[in-house]
Structures are given as C-alpha cells and as structure tokens.
C-alpha cells in the first residue's frame, strides 16, 4: 500500500505546486499540469499523486490563490 502526504507550503514560491512527502521520498508537483518538477516519485506513488492533482486541480489552485495570491 502506497502512503504519502500531500501538502501546501503556505507563502511558497511559484509555480503553484503541492509537496508530496513519504517515508523515503519527497517531490513537488505543479498544479497546472500535474508534472513533477522537483524530487522524484517512482511507480505507483508518482501515478497516484499526479492523478490526485488532476482530479483536485481546481480546489488545489483555489487553496494556492487564497494563501499565496
């Protein structure tokens, strides 16, 4: 079973993104295109995290705008 945390770092820099953190990995995924741009997510975890961003894109962008302008 894959386990990871999706988090916003409020007051963060552009591009709008989320942090994906697990026991032995960390990465950043852009909200606009669900692409990993920092760190590395392998296999199932990467697919699940990117799919989460695609599915929740509008909500994630709204949260980003609320906290980062």
mmCIF file of the N, C-alpha and C atoms, coordinates in Angstrom:
data_MODEL
# 
_entry.id   MODEL 
# 
loop_
_atom_site.group_PDB 
_atom_site.id 
_atom_site.type_symbol 
_atom_site.label_atom_id 
_atom_site.label_alt_id 
_atom_site.label_comp_id 
_atom_site.label_asym_id 
_atom_site.label_entity_id 
_atom_site.label_seq_id 
_atom_site.pdbx_PDB_ins_code 
_atom_site.Cartn_x 
_atom_site.Cartn_y 
_atom_site.Cartn_z 
_atom_site.occupancy 
_atom_site.B_iso_or_equiv 
_atom_site.pdbx_formal_charge 
_atom_site.auth_seq_id 
_atom_site.auth_comp_id 
_atom_site.auth_asym_id 
_atom_site.auth_atom_id 
_atom_site.pdbx_PDB_model_num 
ATOM 1   N N  . UNK A 1 1  ? 0.843  -1.174 0.000   1.00 0.00 ? 1  UNK A N  1 
ATOM 2   C CA . UNK A 1 1  ? 0.000  0.000  0.000   1.00 0.00 ? 1  UNK A CA 1 
ATOM 3   C C  . UNK A 1 1  ? 0.887  1.235  0.000   1.00 0.00 ? 1  UNK A C  1 
ATOM 4   N N  . UNK A 1 2  ? 0.640  2.147  -0.945  1.00 0.00 ? 2  UNK A N  1 
ATOM 5   C CA . UNK A 1 2  ? 1.394  3.393  -1.028  1.00 0.00 ? 2  UNK A CA 1 
ATOM 6   C C  . UNK A 1 2  ? 0.836  4.386  -0.019  1.00 0.00 ? 2  UNK A C  1 
ATOM 7   N N  . UNK A 1 3  ? 1.741  5.076  0.660   1.00 0.00 ? 3  UNK A N  1 
ATOM 8   C CA . UNK A 1 3  ? 1.313  6.045  1.654   1.00 0.00 ? 3  UNK A CA 1 
ATOM 9   C C  . UNK A 1 3  ? 2.131  7.314  1.480   1.00 0.00 ? 3  UNK A C  1 
ATOM 10  N N  . UNK A 1 4  ? 1.442  8.445  1.323   1.00 0.00 ? 4  UNK A N  1 
ATOM 11  C CA . UNK A 1 4  ? 2.128  9.710  1.198   1.00 0.00 ? 4  UNK A CA 1 
ATOM 12  C C  . UNK A 1 4  ? 1.215  10.829 1.679   1.00 0.00 ? 4  UNK A C  1 
ATOM 13  N N  . UNK A 1 5  ? 1.820  11.983 1.936   1.00 0.00 ? 5  UNK A N  1 
ATOM 14  C CA . UNK A 1 5  ? 1.099  13.170 2.386   1.00 0.00 ? 5  UNK A CA 1 
ATOM 15  C C  . UNK A 1 5  ? 1.181  14.210 1.286   1.00 0.00 ? 5  UNK A C  1 
ATOM 16  N N  . UNK A 1 6  ? 0.064  14.850 1.003   1.00 0.00 ? 6  UNK A N  1 
ATOM 17  C CA . UNK A 1 6  ? 0.024  15.963 0.064   1.00 0.00 ? 6  UNK A CA 1 
ATOM 18  C C  . UNK A 1 6  ? -0.123 17.219 0.892   1.00 0.00 ? 6  UNK A C  1 
ATOM 19  N N  . UNK A 1 7  ? 0.765  18.196 0.668   1.00 0.00 ? 7  UNK A N  1 
ATOM 20  C CA . UNK A 1 7  ? 0.751  19.398 1.494   1.00 0.00 ? 7  UNK A CA 1 
ATOM 21  C C  . UNK A 1 7  ? 1.023  20.644 0.671   1.00 0.00 ? 7  UNK A C  1 
ATOM 22  N N  . UNK A 1 8  ? 0.466  21.750 1.132   1.00 0.00 ? 8  UNK A N  1 
ATOM 23  C CA . UNK A 1 8  ? 0.802  23.079 0.627   1.00 0.00 ? 8  UNK A CA 1 
ATOM 24  C C  . UNK A 1 8  ? 1.777  23.680 1.619   1.00 0.00 ? 8  UNK A C  1 
ATOM 25  N N  . UNK A 1 9  ? 2.730  24.440 1.120   1.00 0.00 ? 9  UNK A N  1 
ATOM 26  C CA . UNK A 1 9  ? 3.632  25.197 1.978   1.00 0.00 ? 9  UNK A CA 1 
ATOM 27  C C  . UNK A 1 9  ? 3.234  26.657 1.797   1.00 0.00 ? 9  UNK A C  1 
ATOM 28  N N  . UNK A 1 10 ? 2.392  27.161 2.687   1.00 0.00 ? 10 UNK A N  1 
ATOM 29  C CA . UNK A 1 10 ? 1.823  28.487 2.520   1.00 0.00 ? 10 UNK A CA 1 
ATOM 30  C C  . UNK A 1 10 ? 2.900  29.556 2.537   1.00 0.00 ? 10 UNK A C  1 
ATOM 31  N N  . UNK A 1 11 ? 2.740  30.532 1.661   1.00 0.00 ? 11 UNK A N  1 
ATOM 32  C CA . UNK A 1 11 ? 3.745  31.560 1.490   1.00 0.00 ? 11 UNK A CA 1 
ATOM 33  C C  . UNK A 1 11 ? 4.869  31.087 0.587   1.00 0.00 ? 11 UNK A C  1 
ATOM 34  N N  . UNK A 1 12 ? 4.615  30.024 -0.168  1.00 0.00 ? 12 UNK A N  1 
ATOM 35  C CA . UNK A 1 12 ? 5.617  29.392 -1.014  1.00 0.00 ? 12 UNK A CA 1 
ATOM 36  C C  . UNK A 1 12 ? 5.799  30.172 -2.316  1.00 0.00 ? 12 UNK A C  1 
ATOM 37  N N  . UNK A 1 13 ? 6.730  29.758 -3.117  1.00 0.00 ? 13 UNK A N  1 
ATOM 38  C CA . UNK A 1 13 ? 7.096  30.384 -4.380  1.00 0.00 ? 13 UNK A CA 1 
ATOM 39  C C  . UNK A 1 13 ? 6.308  29.782 -5.534  1.00 0.00 ? 13 UNK A C  1 
ATOM 40  N N  . UNK A 1 14 ? 6.337  30.472 -6.673  1.00 0.00 ? 14 UNK A N  1 
ATOM 41  C CA . UNK A 1 14 ? 5.744  29.950 -7.899  1.00 0.00 ? 14 UNK A CA 1 
ATOM 42  C C  . UNK A 1 14 ? 6.679  28.922 -8.516  1.00 0.00 ? 14 UNK A C  1 
ATOM 43  N N  . UNK A 1 15 ? 6.208  28.036 -9.357  1.00 0.00 ? 15 UNK A N  1 
ATOM 44  C CA . UNK A 1 15 ? 4.848  27.883 -9.839  1.00 0.00 ? 15 UNK A CA 1 
ATOM 45  C C  . UNK A 1 15 ? 3.958  27.258 -8.763  1.00 0.00 ? 15 UNK A C  1 
ATOM 46  N N  . UNK A 1 16 ? 2.639  27.460 -8.885  1.00 0.00 ? 16 UNK A N  1 
ATOM 47  C CA . UNK A 1 16 ? 1.729  26.816 -7.932  1.00 0.00 ? 16 UNK A CA 1 
ATOM 48  C C  . UNK A 1 16 ? 1.973  25.307 -7.916  1.00 0.00 ? 16 UNK A C  1 
ATOM 49  N N  . UNK A 1 17 ? 2.157  24.757 -6.727  1.00 0.00 ? 17 UNK A N  1 
ATOM 50  C CA . UNK A 1 17 ? 2.501  23.344 -6.624  1.00 0.00 ? 17 UNK A CA 1 
ATOM 51  C C  . UNK A 1 17 ? 2.095  22.784 -5.262  1.00 0.00 ? 17 UNK A C  1 
ATOM 52  N N  . UNK A 1 18 ? 2.175  21.473 -5.164  1.00 0.00 ? 18 UNK A N  1 
ATOM 53  C CA . UNK A 1 18 ? 1.993  20.794 -3.887  1.00 0.00 ? 18 UNK A CA 1 
ATOM 54  C C  . UNK A 1 18 ? 3.265  20.024 -3.576  1.00 0.00 ? 18 UNK A C  1 
ATOM 55  N N  . UNK A 1 19 ? 3.436  19.718 -2.316  1.00 0.00 ? 19 UNK A N  1 
ATOM 56  C CA . UNK A 1 19 ? 4.538  18.881 -1.865  1.00 0.00 ? 19 UNK A CA 1 
ATOM 57  C C  . UNK A 1 19 ? 3.976  17.488 -1.595  1.00 0.00 ? 19 UNK A C  1 
ATOM 58  N N  . UNK A 1 20 ? 4.669  16.480 -2.057  1.00 0.00 ? 20 UNK A N  1 
ATOM 59  C CA . UNK A 1 20 ? 4.297  15.093 -1.802  1.00 0.00 ? 20 UNK A CA 1 
ATOM 60  C C  . UNK A 1 20 ? 5.441  14.493 -0.982  1.00 0.00 ? 20 UNK A C  1 
ATOM 61  N N  . UNK A 1 21 ? 5.107  14.021 0.213   1.00 0.00 ? 21 UNK A N  1 
ATOM 62  C CA . UNK A 1 21 ? 6.128  13.587 1.162   1.00 0.00 ? 21 UNK A CA 1 
ATOM 63  C C  . UNK A 1 21 ? 5.811  12.187 1.664   1.00 0.00 ? 21 UNK A C  1 
ATOM 64  N N  . UNK A 1 22 ? 6.809  11.343 1.672   1.00 0.00 ? 22 UNK A N  1 
ATOM 65  C CA . UNK A 1 22 ? 6.668  9.993  2.202   1.00 0.00 ? 22 UNK A CA 1 
ATOM 66  C C  . UNK A 1 22 ? 7.867  9.642  3.062   1.00 0.00 ? 22 UNK A C  1 
ATOM 67  N N  . UNK A 1 23 ? 7.910  8.427  3.516   1.00 0.00 ? 23 UNK A N  1 
ATOM 68  C CA . UNK A 1 23 ? 8.973  7.983  4.418   1.00 0.00 ? 23 UNK A CA 1 
ATOM 69  C C  . UNK A 1 23 ? 10.361 8.113  3.792   1.00 0.00 ? 23 UNK A C  1 
ATOM 70  N N  . UNK A 1 24 ? 10.478 7.832  2.509   1.00 0.00 ? 24 UNK A N  1 
ATOM 71  C CA . UNK A 1 24 ? 11.791 7.862  1.871   1.00 0.00 ? 24 UNK A CA 1 
ATOM 72  C C  . UNK A 1 24 ? 11.793 8.625  0.546   1.00 0.00 ? 24 UNK A C  1 
ATOM 73  N N  . UNK A 1 25 ? 10.898 9.594  0.405   1.00 0.00 ? 25 UNK A N  1 
ATOM 74  C CA . UNK A 1 25 ? 10.855 10.395 -0.813  1.00 0.00 ? 25 UNK A CA 1 
ATOM 75  C C  . UNK A 1 25 ? 10.184 11.737 -0.528  1.00 0.00 ? 25 UNK A C  1 
ATOM 76  N N  . UNK A 1 26 ? 10.443 12.679 -1.405  1.00 0.00 ? 26 UNK A N  1 
ATOM 77  C CA . UNK A 1 26 ? 9.778  13.983 -1.371  1.00 0.00 ? 26 UNK A CA 1 
ATOM 78  C C  . UNK A 1 26 ? 9.860  14.561 -2.773  1.00 0.00 ? 26 UNK A C  1 
ATOM 79  N N  . UNK A 1 27 ? 8.785  15.218 -3.191  1.00 0.00 ? 27 UNK A N  1 
ATOM 80  C CA . UNK A 1 27 ? 8.755  15.818 -4.513  1.00 0.00 ? 27 UNK A CA 1 
ATOM 81  C C  . UNK A 1 27 ? 7.760  16.970 -4.527  1.00 0.00 ? 27 UNK A C  1 
ATOM 82  N N  . UNK A 1 28 ? 7.850  17.759 -5.589  1.00 0.00 ? 28 UNK A N  1 
ATOM 83  C CA . UNK A 1 28 ? 6.894  18.838 -5.822  1.00 0.00 ? 28 UNK A CA 1 
ATOM 84  C C  . UNK A 1 28 ? 6.225  18.582 -7.162  1.00 0.00 ? 28 UNK A C  1 
ATOM 85  N N  . UNK A 1 29 ? 4.892  18.787 -7.192  1.00 0.00 ? 29 UNK A N  1 
ATOM 86  C CA . UNK A 1 29 ? 4.120  18.602 -8.412  1.00 0.00 ? 29 UNK A CA 1 
ATOM 87  C C  . UNK A 1 29 ? 3.407  19.906 -8.729  1.00 0.00 ? 29 UNK A C  1 
ATOM 88  N N  . UNK A 1 30 ? 3.592  20.404 -9.955  1.00 0.00 ? 30 UNK A N  1 
ATOM 89  C CA . UNK A 1 30 ? 2.879  21.609 -10.401 1.00 0.00 ? 30 UNK A CA 1 
ATOM 90  C C  . UNK A 1 30 ? 1.390  21.315 -10.468 1.00 0.00 ? 30 UNK A C  1 
ATOM 91  N N  . UNK A 1 31 ? 0.597  22.254 -9.999  1.00 0.00 ? 31 UNK A N  1 
ATOM 92  C CA . UNK A 1 31 ? -0.849 22.077 -10.010 1.00 0.00 ? 31 UNK A CA 1 
ATOM 93  C C  . UNK A 1 31 ? -1.407 22.201 -11.425 1.00 0.00 ? 31 UNK A C  1 
ATOM 94  N N  . UNK A 1 32 ? -0.897 23.117 -12.219 1.00 0.00 ? 32 UNK A N  1 
ATOM 95  C CA . UNK A 1 32 ? -1.480 23.382 -13.532 1.00 0.00 ? 32 UNK A CA 1 
ATOM 96  C C  . UNK A 1 32 ? -1.404 22.205 -14.499 1.00 0.00 ? 32 UNK A C  1 
ATOM 97  N N  . UNK A 1 33 ? -0.302 21.444 -14.464 1.00 0.00 ? 33 UNK A N  1 
ATOM 98  C CA . UNK A 1 33 ? -0.156 20.341 -15.421 1.00 0.00 ? 33 UNK A CA 1 
ATOM 99  C C  . UNK A 1 33 ? 0.157  18.988 -14.773 1.00 0.00 ? 33 UNK A C  1 
ATOM 100 N N  . UNK A 1 34 ? 0.145  18.945 -13.448 1.00 0.00 ? 34 UNK A N  1 
ATOM 101 C CA . UNK A 1 34 ? 0.376  17.703 -12.690 1.00 0.00 ? 34 UNK A CA 1 
ATOM 102 C C  . UNK A 1 34 ? 1.706  17.041 -13.030 1.00 0.00 ? 34 UNK A C  1 
ATOM 103 N N  . UNK A 1 35 ? 2.721  17.847 -13.327 1.00 0.00 ? 35 UNK A N  1 
ATOM 104 C CA . UNK A 1 35 ? 4.051  17.326 -13.630 1.00 0.00 ? 35 UNK A CA 1 
ATOM 105 C C  . UNK A 1 35 ? 4.965  17.468 -12.417 1.00 0.00 ? 35 UNK A C  1 
ATOM 106 N N  . UNK A 1 36 ? 5.773  16.457 -12.164 1.00 0.00 ? 36 UNK A N  1 
ATOM 107 C CA . UNK A 1 36 ? 6.773  16.510 -11.102 1.00 0.00 ? 36 UNK A CA 1 
ATOM 108 C C  . UNK A 1 36 ? 7.902  17.405 -11.592 1.00 0.00 ? 36 UNK A C  1 
ATOM 109 N N  . UNK A 1 37 ? 8.249  18.450 -10.804 1.00 0.00 ? 37 UNK A N  1 
ATOM 110 C CA . UNK A 1 37 ? 9.318  19.338 -11.230 1.00 0.00 ? 37 UNK A CA 1 
ATOM 111 C C  . UNK A 1 37 ? 10.474 19.403 -10.232 1.00 0.00 ? 37 UNK A C  1 
ATOM 112 N N  . UNK A 1 38 ? 10.352 18.759 -9.113  1.00 0.00 ? 38 UNK A N  1 
ATOM 113 C CA . UNK A 1 38 ? 11.453 18.684 -8.146  1.00 0.00 ? 38 UNK A CA 1 
ATOM 114 C C  . UNK A 1 38 ? 11.311 17.383 -7.373  1.00 0.00 ? 38 UNK A C  1 
ATOM 115 N N  . UNK A 1 39 ? 12.426 16.739 -7.115  1.00 0.00 ? 39 UNK A N  1 
ATOM 116 C CA . UNK A 1 39 ? 12.387 15.461 -6.416  1.00 0.00 ? 39 UNK A CA 1 
ATOM 117 C C  . UNK A 1 39 ? 12.003 14.345 -7.365  1.00 0.00 ? 39 UNK A C  1 
ATOM 118 N N  . UNK A 1 40 ? 11.639 13.218 -6.777  1.00 0.00 ? 40 UNK A N  1 
ATOM 119 C CA . UNK A 1 40 ? 11.320 12.045 -7.591  1.00 0.00 ? 40 UNK A CA 1 
ATOM 120 C C  . UNK A 1 40 ? 10.263 11.197 -6.896  1.00 0.00 ? 40 UNK A C  1 
ATOM 121 N N  . UNK A 1 41 ? 9.294  10.759 -7.667  1.00 0.00 ? 41 UNK A N  1 
ATOM 122 C CA . UNK A 1 41 ? 8.267  9.828  -7.200  1.00 0.00 ? 41 UNK A CA 1 
ATOM 123 C C  . UNK A 1 41 ? 8.253  8.662  -8.178  1.00 0.00 ? 41 UNK A C  1 
ATOM 124 N N  . UNK A 1 42 ? 8.472  7.482  -7.690  1.00 0.00 ? 42 UNK A N  1 
ATOM 125 C CA . UNK A 1 42 ? 8.557  6.328  -8.567  1.00 0.00 ? 42 UNK A CA 1 
ATOM 126 C C  . UNK A 1 42 ? 7.270  5.519  -8.594  1.00 0.00 ? 42 UNK A C  1 
ATOM 127 N N  . UNK A 1 43 ? 7.014  4.929  -9.736  1.00 0.00 ? 43 UNK A N  1 
ATOM 128 C CA . UNK A 1 43 ? 5.945  3.951  -9.884  1.00 0.00 ? 43 UNK A CA 1 
ATOM 129 C C  . UNK A 1 43 ? 4.578  4.399  -9.427  1.00 0.00 ? 43 UNK A C  1 
ATOM 130 N N  . UNK A 1 44 ? 3.968  3.554  -8.625  1.00 0.00 ? 44 UNK A N  1 
ATOM 131 C CA . UNK A 1 44 ? 2.585  3.726  -8.185  1.00 0.00 ? 44 UNK A CA 1 
ATOM 132 C C  . UNK A 1 44 ? 2.377  5.042  -7.428  1.00 0.00 ? 44 UNK A C  1 
ATOM 133 N N  . UNK A 1 45 ? 3.331  5.415  -6.612  1.00 0.00 ? 45 UNK A N  1 
ATOM 134 C CA . UNK A 1 45 ? 3.187  6.647  -5.830  1.00 0.00 ? 45 UNK A CA 1 
ATOM 135 C C  . UNK A 1 45 ? 3.133  7.857  -6.752  1.00 0.00 ? 45 UNK A C  1 
ATOM 136 N N  . UNK A 1 46 ? 4.003  7.911  -7.726  1.00 0.00 ? 46 UNK A N  1 
ATOM 137 C CA . UNK A 1 46 ? 4.001  9.018  -8.677  1.00 0.00 ? 46 UNK A CA 1 
ATOM 138 C C  . UNK A 1 46 ? 2.696  9.096  -9.446  1.00 0.00 ? 46 UNK A C  1 
ATOM 139 N N  . UNK A 1 47 ? 2.217  7.954  -9.900  1.00 0.00 ? 47 UNK A N  1 
ATOM 140 C CA . UNK A 1 47 ? 0.954  7.922  -10.648 1.00 0.00 ? 47 UNK A CA 1 
ATOM 141 C C  . UNK A 1 47 ? -0.214 8.361  -9.776  1.00 0.00 ? 47 UNK A C  1 
ATOM 142 N N  . UNK A 1 48 ? -0.266 7.876  -8.539  1.00 0.00 ? 48 UNK A N  1 
ATOM 143 C CA . UNK A 1 48 ? -1.359 8.242  -7.632  1.00 0.00 ? 48 UNK A CA 1 
ATOM 144 C C  . UNK A 1 48 ? -1.323 9.730  -7.296  1.00 0.00 ? 48 UNK A C  1 
ATOM 145 N N  . UNK A 1 49 ? -0.138 10.251 -7.008  1.00 0.00 ? 49 UNK A N  1 
ATOM 146 C CA . UNK A 1 49 ? -0.020 11.657 -6.632  1.00 0.00 ? 49 UNK A CA 1 
ATOM 147 C C  . UNK A 1 49 ? -0.390 12.565 -7.801  1.00 0.00 ? 49 UNK A C  1 
ATOM 148 N N  . UNK A 1 50 ? 0.077  12.264 -8.995  1.00 0.00 ? 50 UNK A N  1 
ATOM 149 C CA . UNK A 1 50 ? -0.264 13.077 -10.167 1.00 0.00 ? 50 UNK A CA 1 
ATOM 150 C C  . UNK A 1 50 ? -1.756 12.980 -10.483 1.00 0.00 ? 50 UNK A C  1 
ATOM 151 N N  . UNK A 1 51 ? -2.331 11.806 -10.343 1.00 0.00 ? 51 UNK A N  1 
ATOM 152 C CA . UNK A 1 51 ? -3.768 11.638 -10.567 1.00 0.00 ? 51 UNK A CA 1 
ATOM 153 C C  . UNK A 1 51 ? -4.570 12.455 -9.553  1.00 0.00 ? 51 UNK A C  1 
ATOM 154 N N  . UNK A 1 52 ? -4.099 12.514 -8.316  1.00 0.00 ? 52 UNK A N  1 
ATOM 155 C CA . UNK A 1 52 ? -4.756 13.322 -7.289  1.00 0.00 ? 52 UNK A CA 1 
ATOM 156 C C  . UNK A 1 52 ? -4.771 14.790 -7.713  1.00 0.00 ? 52 UNK A C  1 
ATOM 157 N N  . UNK A 1 53 ? -3.648 15.283 -8.216  1.00 0.00 ? 53 UNK A N  1 
ATOM 158 C CA . UNK A 1 53 ? -3.574 16.685 -8.647  1.00 0.00 ? 53 UNK A CA 1 
ATOM 159 C C  . UNK A 1 53 ? -4.541 16.940 -9.795  1.00 0.00 ? 53 UNK A C  1 
ATOM 160 N N  . UNK A 1 54 ? -4.589 16.048 -10.762 1.00 0.00 ? 54 UNK A N  1 
ATOM 161 C CA . UNK A 1 54 ? -5.512 16.210 -11.890 1.00 0.00 ? 54 UNK A CA 1 
ATOM 162 C C  . UNK A 1 54 ? -6.953 16.260 -11.396 1.00 0.00 ? 54 UNK A C  1 
ATOM 163 N N  . UNK A 1 55 ? -7.313 15.341 -10.536 1.00 0.00 ? 55 UNK A N  1 
ATOM 164 C CA . UNK A 1 55 ? -8.685 15.243 -10.033 1.00 0.00 ? 55 UNK A CA 1 
ATOM 165 C C  . UNK A 1 55 ? -9.089 16.455 -9.194  1.00 0.00 ? 55 UNK A C  1 
ATOM 166 N N  . UNK A 1 56 ? -8.143 17.000 -8.436  1.00 0.00 ? 56 UNK A N  1 
ATOM 167 C CA . UNK A 1 56 ? -8.446 18.081 -7.492  1.00 0.00 ? 56 UNK A CA 1 
ATOM 168 C C  . UNK A 1 56 ? -7.834 19.425 -7.902  1.00 0.00 ? 56 UNK A C  1 
ATOM 169 N N  . UNK A 1 57 ? -7.512 19.568 -9.171  1.00 0.00 ? 57 UNK A N  1 
ATOM 170 C CA . UNK A 1 57 ? -6.812 20.755 -9.671  1.00 0.00 ? 57 UNK A CA 1 
ATOM 171 C C  . UNK A 1 57 ? -7.492 22.058 -9.270  1.00 0.00 ? 57 UNK A C  1 
ATOM 172 N N  . UNK A 1 58 ? -8.783 22.169 -9.491  1.00 0.00 ? 58 UNK A N  1 
ATOM 173 C CA . UNK A 1 58 ? -9.478 23.428 -9.197  1.00 0.00 ? 58 UNK A CA 1 
ATOM 174 C C  . UNK A 1 58 ? -9.418 23.776 -7.719  1.00 0.00 ? 58 UNK A C  1 
ATOM 175 N N  . UNK A 1 59 ? -9.628 22.816 -6.863  1.00 0.00 ? 59 UNK A N  1 
ATOM 176 C CA . UNK A 1 59 ? -9.572 23.050 -5.419  1.00 0.00 ? 59 UNK A CA 1 
ATOM 177 C C  . UNK A 1 59 ? -8.150 23.394 -4.972  1.00 0.00 ? 59 UNK A C  1 
ATOM 178 N N  . UNK A 1 60 ? -7.169 22.687 -5.499  1.00 0.00 ? 60 UNK A N  1 
ATOM 179 C CA . UNK A 1 60 ? -5.781 22.963 -5.145  1.00 0.00 ? 60 UNK A CA 1 
ATOM 180 C C  . UNK A 1 60 ? -5.374 24.368 -5.575  1.00 0.00 ? 60 UNK A C  1 
ATOM 181 N N  . UNK A 1 61 ? -5.805 24.796 -6.772  1.00 0.00 ? 61 UNK A N  1 
ATOM 182 C CA . UNK A 1 61 ? -5.490 26.157 -7.233  1.00 0.00 ? 61 UNK A CA 1 
ATOM 183 C C  . UNK A 1 61 ? -6.191 27.201 -6.365  1.00 0.00 ? 61 UNK A C  1 
ATOM 184 N N  . UNK A 1 62 ? -7.419 26.932 -5.962  1.00 0.00 ? 62 UNK A N  1 
ATOM 185 C CA . UNK A 1 62 ? -8.134 27.869 -5.091  1.00 0.00 ? 62 UNK A CA 1 
ATOM 186 C C  . UNK A 1 62 ? -7.410 28.031 -3.757  1.00 0.00 ? 62 UNK A C  1 
ATOM 187 N N  . UNK A 1 63 ? -6.939 26.935 -3.203  1.00 0.00 ? 63 UNK A N  1 
ATOM 188 C CA . UNK A 1 63 ? -6.187 26.999 -1.949  1.00 0.00 ? 63 UNK A CA 1 
ATOM 189 C C  . UNK A 1 63 ? -4.901 27.782 -2.165  1.00 0.00 ? 63 UNK A C  1 
ATOM 190 N N  . UNK A 1 64 ? -4.195 27.502 -3.256  1.00 0.00 ? 64 UNK A N  1 
ATOM 191 C CA . UNK A 1 64 ? -2.954 28.223 -3.550  1.00 0.00 ? 64 UNK A CA 1 
ATOM 192 C C  . UNK A 1 64 ? -3.220 29.733 -3.624  1.00 0.00 ? 64 UNK A C  1 
ATOM 193 N N  . UNK A 1 65 ? -4.266 30.112 -4.372  1.00 0.00 ? 65 UNK A N  1 
ATOM 194 C CA . UNK A 1 65 ? -4.589 31.533 -4.520  1.00 0.00 ? 65 UNK A CA 1 
ATOM 195 C C  . UNK A 1 65 ? -4.953 32.182 -3.186  1.00 0.00 ? 65 UNK A C  1 
ATOM 196 N N  . UNK A 1 66 ? -5.695 31.463 -2.362  1.00 0.00 ? 66 UNK A N  1 
ATOM 197 C CA . UNK A 1 66 ? -6.079 32.008 -1.046  1.00 0.00 ? 66 UNK A CA 1 
ATOM 198 C C  . UNK A 1 66 ? -4.863 32.326 -0.190  1.00 0.00 ? 66 UNK A C  1 
ATOM 199 N N  . UNK A 1 67 ? -3.842 31.511 -0.250  1.00 0.00 ? 67 UNK A N  1 
ATOM 200 C CA . UNK A 1 67 ? -2.702 31.667 0.651   1.00 0.00 ? 67 UNK A CA 1 
ATOM 201 C C  . UNK A 1 67 ? -1.476 32.305 0.029   1.00 0.00 ? 67 UNK A C  1 
ATOM 202 N N  . UNK A 1 68 ? -1.378 32.281 -1.303  1.00 0.00 ? 68 UNK A N  1 
ATOM 203 C CA . UNK A 1 68 ? -0.180 32.800 -1.951  1.00 0.00 ? 68 UNK A CA 1 
ATOM 204 C C  . UNK A 1 68 ? -0.450 33.937 -2.930  1.00 0.00 ? 68 UNK A C  1 
ATOM 205 N N  . UNK A 1 69 ? -1.715 34.230 -3.159  1.00 0.00 ? 69 UNK A N  1 
ATOM 206 C CA . UNK A 1 69 ? -2.068 35.360 -4.025  1.00 0.00 ? 69 UNK A CA 1 
ATOM 207 C C  . UNK A 1 69 ? -1.860 35.183 -5.454  1.00 0.00 ? 69 UNK A C  1 
# 
